[in-house]
Amino acid sequence: MAPIPSVATTPSLRPRVLVADDDAEMRRLVAESLRKDDYEVIEEVDGGRMLVRIAAMYAFGRTVSPFDIIVSDIRMPVCSGLDIVKGLREAHWTTPVILMTAFGDDETRARAERLGAMLLDKPFQMGALRVFVRTLLQERAQRGGGFVDGSSSGSTA
């Protein structure tokens, strides 16, 4: 797991993307694809580490450079992507989420939709993922003038 930045860290001007997938090759492909668009990409190897990363941001009073978007596999060890999105929504975080799965049945799709997450079925074209990320970030910026919760001040989602 990459180190958690300190509270004194200056927020990046580039959108920050958290990518979580227990499949190392898939995680690498997604991260490299998003880095092509000059996003700052932070990678996590499973749902547990993703949860720790997000909790650490919350514990710092939401002042550490937040994530502008989350891209996560659904089925991961420790904690599923859907469970993490559910927790974020219960905490009133509106961070856009793209969930990836090779097991996208109707119930999973409906649950993701209820949580306000986009669902991509594996395999998918990396170009499509890049378009979805760009679109979600643009919509978010248009709603409030910044990447994160309508703010350009660096408060977290």
N, C-alpha and C positions, 0 to 999 in steps of 0.2 A: 504494500500500500504506500502510495506517495505521501510525503509528510503533509500534515494539515498546516495551512499558512497561519501565521500569527495575526492577531488583531491589527497590528501595525502595518500589515501588508497593504500596499496601495492597490486599489482595485484596477483590474485590467480594463483597457478601453475596448478590447476585443470581447465578443460574446463568449461566455464560458459554458462548455457543454460537459456534462457528466455522462460517461458511457460505462455501463455495467453489463457484463456478460461473462459467464463462467467458461465459455468456449473461447480460448485464447486467440485462435485464428479469426473468429468472427469479430471479437472485440478489437483486434488489431486492424482488420479491414475497415470497420466502421470508424475508428479513431483516425486512421490515415486519410480516409475519404473526407472527413469533416475538417481535418487540418488543411486540406487543399483549399478550403474556403476561408482560411486564416482564423478559424476559431481556436480558442484555447481549450484543449481537450484534456480532461482528467479521467483516467481509467480506473475502474474497480473490478475485481475478479469474481465477486459474488454479491448476493443480496445483503449478507451480513456486513461486509466492508462498505458497501454503498450506504447502508443504514448508519454505520458509525460516522462516515464522512458527512452525511446530512445532519446527524445529531450534533456533531462537533460545531458545525456552522450555527446551528440553533443555540447551542450552549454559549457561544461567543456573543450572544445578543444580536445575531443576524448582521454583524458588521464585517465579517470576513467576506472577501469577494464571493458573492453568491453565484449560483448556477442560473444561467438564463434559460437553459433547456436541459431536460434529462432524456437520454436514450437508453433504454434498458430491456434486457431479455426478460421474459416473464418467468420461466422456470430456471431458478438458480438455487444453489445450496443456501441454507440458513433462512432466507427470507425471499419470497417471490416479488417480482416487479410489481404485480398487482397489489400485494399487501403494502408495499412501500408507498405506492400512489394513494391508496386508501388512507394511510396515515397522514400523508401530506395534505390531502384534501380535508381531513378532519381537523388538521391544525390550521386550516384556511390558507394554505400555500397554493397559489395559482400558477406555479411554474409549469410551463407546457411540458408534456411528457409524450414521448413516442415509445410504445412498447413493441418488442419484436418477439415473434413466436413461430415455431414450426407446428404448433398444435392449436391453431385458431378455430375452435368450434364456435357455434352460435352463442353459447353461454359466456364464453371468454370474451367474445366480441362485444356482447351487450354489457358486461361488467366494465370493460375498458371504456366504453362509451358513456356509461353512467358516471364514471370517475373523470370524464373530460379528457381522456387520453386517446391518442391516435394509435391504431394497431396496424402493424406491418407484418404480413405473413412471410416467413422465410421459405425459400430464398427470395430475395428482392434485389432490384438493381440499386447499386450505391448512388447512382444519379438521382433516383427517385427519393431516396432518403435525404440527400442534400437539398433537393427542392422543398421537401416537407419542412426541414429544419429552417431553411431560409424564410419560407412562408410564415411559419409560426412566429419566428422572431420579428418579422416585419409587422405582422398583425399586432403583436404585443407592443411594439414600439409605437404604432399608430394609435393604440388605445390610450396611451398615457405619456408618450414622449421619451420613454426609456426602454431598456431591455427587460428590466426587472420590476414587476408589479407597478408598471406605469411611472416609475421613478428613474431619474438619471443620477440619483445620489448614491447608488450602490447598496441600497437596502435590499434584503433578500426576499425571495418569493416564498 
